[in-house]
């Protein structure tokens, strides 16, 4: 739940409703949607690698503590590796 709150602090305009024991699933799903740029019009979407780079920059320049930054970047890497090949 702590990482989900850290993610919400970076992307405050995203509504991420979560039930009990669903925080990790909601966070991983939000990261995957971010990497796939699903919240952008299809003609304006960036590649997952561009979105990854932007997310890492945003995380690195945030006021989150180093452990939270590391864990969020680790989850982004994990989700990027798990994306289906296009």
Secondary structure by P-SEA (a helix, b strand, c coil): caaaaaaaaaaccbbbbbcccaaaaaaaaaaaaaaacccccccccccaaaaaaaaaaaaaaccccaaaaaaaaaaaaaaaaacccc
